[in-house]
């Protein structure tokens, strides 16, 4: 356990600039196309309303988020264009390192969330991007989060540490 008064603990808990919602997508059906939307409703029991992952039993994976900076990194590893739809996450954030949200609660639009883990790639990345797709996304797949207080999230909304 890290000493909360250590210099490293202070750095890990230092303030962060807000991130901005750059893209929102909902996956109505498993393996179906992603619907790009300008807002989404987050619910404390099921997560993203209208998403096929919307399920009370998925309490630790209500929402998936990825950084636009990671999408650019994945594209550079693959030497091809990469879109958020291909990565199948719900929300793209710009300007904030999502891994810095570990063990933190954060506001996203009207909602309050907490990070529950990293969002690892699935074998579908090989189908989508070809050979090397899975490894290109490793370490850059974003995070999963649980909704603690529901609300609407819109394009341009901020992500701030609560």
C-alpha positions in Angstrom: 0.0 0.0 0.0 1.3 3.4 -1.0 1.9 5.9 1.9 -0.7 8.6 1.2 1.8 11.3 2.4 4.6 10.2 0.0 5.7 12.4 -2.9 4.4 9.7 -5.3 1.0 9.7 -3.7 0.9 13.5 -4.0 1.7 13.3 -7.7 -0.9 10.6 -8.3 -3.5 12.7 -6.6 -2.4 16.0 -8.2 -5.0 18.0 -10.0 -5.8 17.3 -13.7 -7.0 19.4 -16.5 -10.5 18.4 -17.7 -11.0 16.2 -20.7 -13.6 16.9 -23.4 -16.2 14.5 -24.9 -15.3 14.4 -28.6 -17.4 11.4 -29.8 -20.3 9.2 -28.5 -21.4 5.9 -29.9 -24.0 3.3 -28.9 -23.9 -0.4 -30.0 -27.5 -1.5 -30.1 -26.7 -5.1 -31.2 -23.8 -7.4 -30.4 -21.5 -7.2 -33.4 -23.8 -4.8 -35.1 -23.0 -1.3 -36.4 -22.2 1.5 -34.0 -24.7 4.4 -33.9 -22.9 7.7 -33.6 -25.0 10.1 -31.4 -24.6 13.6 -30.0 -25.8 12.6 -26.5 -26.4 9.6 -24.4 -28.2 8.8 -21.1 -26.3 7.0 -18.4 -28.2 4.9 -15.9 -26.9 3.6 -12.6 -28.4 0.1 -13.1 -27.7 -0.6 -16.7 -25.2 1.9 -18.0 -25.6 3.4 -21.5 -29.2 3.4 -22.4 -29.7 1.7 -25.8 -26.3 -0.1 -25.8 -26.3 -3.9 -26.0 -24.1 -3.9 -22.9 -26.9 -2.2 -21.1 -27.4 -4.8 -18.4 -27.7 -4.7 -14.6 -25.4 -7.7 -14.3 -22.6 -5.8 -16.0 -22.1 -3.4 -13.0 -18.4 -2.8 -13.5 -18.7 -2.2 -17.3 -21.5 0.3 -17.7 -19.5 2.6 -20.0 -16.3 2.3 -22.0 -14.2 5.4 -22.7 -11.1 5.8 -24.9 -8.8 8.8 -25.4 -8.6 10.4 -28.9 -4.8 10.4 -28.4 -4.8 6.6 -28.0 -6.8 6.3 -31.3 -4.1 8.3 -33.0 -1.4 6.0 -31.5 -3.3 2.8 -32.6 -3.5 4.3 -36.1 0.2 5.0 -36.2 1.0 1.4 -35.1 -1.2 0.1 -37.9 -0.3 2.7 -40.5 -3.9 3.2 -41.4 -6.8 5.4 -40.4 -8.7 4.2 -37.3 -12.2 5.5 -36.3 -13.9 5.3 -32.9 -16.6 3.1 -34.5 -14.0 0.4 -35.3 -12.9 0.4 -31.6 -16.5 0.0 -30.4 -16.1 2.2 -27.3 -19.0 4.4 -26.0 -17.2 7.7 -25.5 -14.0 9.3 -26.8 -12.3 11.9 -24.5 -9.7 14.4 -25.7 -7.1 16.0 -23.5 -6.9 13.8 -20.4 -5.0 10.6 -19.7 -7.8 8.2 -18.7 -5.5 5.9 -16.8 -4.9 8.7 -14.3 -8.6 8.1 -13.2 -7.6 4.9 -11.4 -9.3 4.8 -8.0 -11.1 8.0 -8.7 -14.6 9.2 -9.3 -15.3 11.7 -12.1 -18.0 13.8 -13.5 -18.9 13.3 -17.2 -21.5 15.7 -18.2 -24.4 15.3 -15.7 -23.2 11.8 -14.6 -20.9 10.7 -11.8 -18.7 7.6 -12.6 -15.8 5.7 -11.2 -13.2 3.8 -13.2 -13.4 0.1 -12.8 -10.6 -1.1 -15.0 -8.8 -1.0 -18.3 -10.7 -1.9 -21.5 -8.6 -4.6 -23.1 -8.9 -5.4 -26.8 -10.8 -8.4 -28.1 -10.0 -10.8 -30.9 -12.3 -8.7 -33.1 -9.5 -6.2 -33.5 -7.7 -8.7 -35.8 -10.9 -9.0 -37.9 -11.2 -5.2 -38.0 -7.6 -4.2 -38.6 -5.9 -7.3 -39.9 -2.7 -8.9 -38.5 -1.4 -6.9 -35.6 -4.7 -5.3 -34.8 -5.0 -6.9 -31.3 -1.4 -5.8 -30.3 -1.9 -2.3 -31.7 -4.8 -1.8 -29.3 -3.0 -3.4 -26.3 -2.5 -0.8 -23.6 -4.5 1.8 -25.6 -8.0 0.4 -25.3 -9.3 2.9 -22.8 -11.2 2.2 -19.6 -14.4 0.8 -18.2 -16.5 2.7 -15.7 -19.5 2.3 -13.4 -22.3 4.9 -13.3 -22.8 6.1 -9.7 -25.2 9.0 -10.6 -27.0 8.9 -13.9 -27.4 11.7 -16.3 -27.0 13.0 -19.8 -23.6 13.2 -21.5 -23.3 15.4 -24.6 -20.6 16.2 -27.2 -18.4 19.0 -25.7 -19.1 18.1 -22.1 -16.2 18.0 -19.7 -14.7 15.1 -17.8 -13.5 16.3 -14.4 -12.3 14.5 -11.3 -14.9 14.7 -8.6 
